[in-house]
Amino acid sequence: MTETRTDPGTTGAVAARDPATAGFVFNHTMLRIKDARASLDFYTRVLGFSLLRSTDFPEAAFSLYFLALVDDLSAMPADPEARQHWIAGLQGVLELTHNHGTEDQDGPVYHDGNSEPRGFGHICLSVPDLRATCARLEALGVPFQKRLEDGRMKHLAFIKDPDGYWIELIQPSPLV
Amino acid sequence: MTETRTDPGTTGAVAARDPATAGFVFNHTMLRIKDARASLDFYTRVLGFSLLRSTDFPEAAFSLYFLALVDDLSAMPADPEARQHWIAGLQGVLELTHNHGTEDQDGPVYHDGNSEPRGFGHICLSVPDLRATCARLEALGVPFQKRLEDGRMKHLAFIKDPDGYWIELIQPSPLV
């Protein structure tokens, strides 16, 4: 693409794709969660993710959950090893890590990255009908970080997951 | 899926997909970066991402970069608005936020989430040939958090991006 940016020092920083990276897939993003029950409920019931795989490590007292927005689950292998490899080829997987016992702590356990020390910002879902989605999430009692009508950016919203992680919501078409 | 987990309290937490979530796409993950030049170089030259869109906000002194591992860029619209909507429909997009001037600060600017206060853990790429990829990354001088041979998990590695964010590397097939 044409590099005409005003961000100082970035011109020329973008390289053409090395053939050695062919077939690379951005598979997943991992977030730690306080309460597996709350997060599984939120990501499946509220946001439509499917739980594709979970693995418990009882000796180390943690569990991993792999979720994704999959339109057709019929392609997913039943065999555990085949399924694991199938999941590894997907894009847009969310891995949730639950350290057992954190659900019994008082208050928030994890840091959302948007106050000091900052780093991670948010994940983002695009949805076909953003206004209808926001109305549904309001009705479900989901907390908003930014409603459509808040601030200057009227075409996007932010909700918060059970740990307070920000989830941006956008629509891949003009918002009318 | 069958819910036979040993993580206490999670049985029954997974809901069937609500039709209201049809068409939802896990579009992107946003990370703040200290130095746009360093991160654009790393994600394009080293990891094969393409820069699909960048937006500068000079008055607010920040820039956004949207990158993805796209095998065929010919489908990407040239028109900026059409392109923005096309990108919003993708999975596996990485959004990098650069607050102008952080590149001139000494030392790390952002928190990787893996020491206190913890939260975000990592992103993960799956690659067709993990051993060859790790050898290439070693040759390129990329720092490793965990090499294939380190620890008990011999089938995965972790590298660090220019801000120290962890990037897991896996292979969607048995590692022989």
Interface residues (C-beta under 8 A of the other chain):
Chain A: M1 R5 T6 D7 P8 G9 T10 A13 V14 A15 A16 R17 D18 A20 T21 A22 G23 F24 V25 F26 N27 H28 T29 M30 L31 R32 A36 R37 A38 L40 D41 T44 R45 V46 L47 G48 F49 S50 L51 L52 S54 D56 P58 S63 A68 L69 D71 E81 H85 W86 A88 G89 Q91 G92 V93 L94 E95 T97 H98 H100 E103 Y110 H111 D112 G113 P117 R118 G119 F120 G121 H122 I123 C124 L125 S126 V127 P128 A132 T133 R136 D163 Y165 E168 I170 Q171 P172 S173 P174
Chain B: M1 R5 T6 D7 P8 G9 T10 A13 V14 A15 A16 R17 D18 A20 T21 A22 G23 F24 V25 F26 N27 H28 T29 M30 L31 R32 A36 R37 A38 L40 D41 T44 R45 V46 L47 G48 F49 S50 L51 L52 S54 D56 P58 S63 A68 L69 D71 H85 W86 A88 G89 Q91 G92 V93 L94 E95 T97 H98 H100 E103 Y110 H111 D112 G113 P117 R118 G119 F120 G121 H122 I123 C124 L125 S126 V127 P128 A132 T133 R136 D163 Y165 E168 I170 Q171 P172 S173 P174
